[in-house]
Amino acid sequence: MQTYKSGALKIKAGMRTITGKLAADASIKVNATDASLAQADDNAKVSGWYFANQKAGPNKPGTVTGTEVAVTFAKPLSSGKKAPKPTKPPRATTARTGGIGGGGKTPPVQDPFAPPAEKKK
């Protein structure tokens, strides 16, 4: 598959490019050896074998060598577009005076939870 945009599908097949409209209820079956496509809420069915000393027990996870693994997705796979990166909050800066070497004074730190200071008469 080359592109999919606004219902139009473009497939590259050798030297040819095939384009067409895709039905709204279209679905595909994916056969992949990459288990990283599975997500937390997906249903997995595993057939396989294990050694007796690797059997799961109370408070002990087991290890199985899968001969057949089938995953049913809880949510459809995404289009492959990357999610936007979260924006970072601006870094806090401290105001200092005195230039290079820190020869000046730093402004006093005020406690936001302290009671208001009484004014002198």
C-alpha positions in Angstrom: 0.0 0.0 0.0 1.4 3.4 -0.9 -1.2 5.9 0.4 -4.7 6.1 1.7 -6.3 9.5 1.8 -10.0 10.6 1.9 -11.3 7.1 0.9 -8.9 6.8 -2.1 -6.4 3.9 -1.9 -3.2 3.8 -3.9 -1.2 0.5 -4.2 2.2 0.1 -5.8 2.4 -3.3 -7.5 5.8 -3.7 -9.1 6.1 -0.9 -11.7 2.3 -0.3 -11.7 0.3 2.0 -9.5 -3.3 1.0 -8.8 -5.8 3.5 -7.4 -9.4 3.1 -6.3 -12.0 3.9 -3.8 -12.2 1.9 -0.6 -15.6 0.8 1.0 -16.4 2.4 4.3 -16.8 -1.1 6.0 -13.6 -2.6 4.5 -11.5 -4.8 6.8 -8.3 -6.7 6.4 -6.7 -9.7 8.0 -3.1 -9.2 9.1 -0.7 -12.1 9.4 2.5 -10.9 11.0 5.3 -12.4 13.1 5.7 -9.2 15.0 4.0 -9.4 18.4 4.6 -5.7 19.1 1.3 -4.9 17.3 -0.6 -6.3 20.3 -1.8 -3.8 22.9 -3.0 -4.0 26.5 -6.7 -4.7 25.9 -6.3 -7.2 23.1 -7.3 -10.9 23.4 -4.5 -13.4 22.9 -4.8 -17.2 22.4 -1.6 -19.2 22.7 -1.0 -22.9 21.9 2.4 -24.2 22.9 4.5 -26.2 25.3 6.6 -25.7 28.4 9.2 -27.6 30.4 8.0 -28.9 33.8 10.2 -26.6 35.8 8.9 -23.5 33.8 5.2 -24.2 34.7 3.3 -21.3 36.2 2.4 -21.7 39.9 1.2 -19.7 42.8 3.1 -16.3 42.8 5.3 -17.6 40.0 4.9 -16.7 36.3 5.6 -19.4 33.8 7.3 -19.5 30.4 5.6 -21.0 27.4 7.1 -21.6 23.9 4.2 -20.7 21.6 3.7 -22.8 18.5 0.6 -20.8 17.5 -0.4 -17.3 18.7 -3.6 -15.5 17.7 -4.3 -11.9 18.8 -7.7 -10.3 18.4 -7.5 -6.5 18.6 -9.8 -4.7 21.0 -9.4 -1.5 18.9 -8.6 -1.3 15.2 -5.0 -0.5 14.3 -4.2 3.1 13.6 -3.3 4.6 10.3 0.3 4.6 11.2 0.5 8.4 11.8 2.6 9.4 14.7 0.8 11.0 17.6 1.8 14.6 18.1 4.5 15.1 20.6 3.3 16.6 23.9 4.4 20.1 24.5 6.8 20.7 27.3 6.0 23.3 29.9 8.4 26.3 29.9 11.5 25.9 32.1 11.5 27.8 35.3 14.2 30.5 35.5 15.6 32.3 38.4 16.4 36.0 38.4 19.9 36.8 39.4 21.8 40.0 39.3 25.5 40.7 39.2 26.5 39.1 35.8 29.2 36.5 35.4 30.6 35.0 38.6 27.5 35.6 40.7 28.9 38.6 42.5 25.5 40.2 42.9 22.8 39.4 45.4 20.0 37.0 44.7 16.5 38.3 45.3 15.0 37.1 48.6 12.6 34.1 48.4 9.1 34.8 49.5 7.0 32.0 51.2 3.6 32.0 49.4 2.0 30.3 52.5 3.4 32.7 55.1 1.0 35.1 56.8 1.2 38.7 55.5 4.0 40.7 57.1 2.9 43.4 59.5 3.7 46.9 58.4 6.0 49.0 60.6 4.6 52.3 62.0 
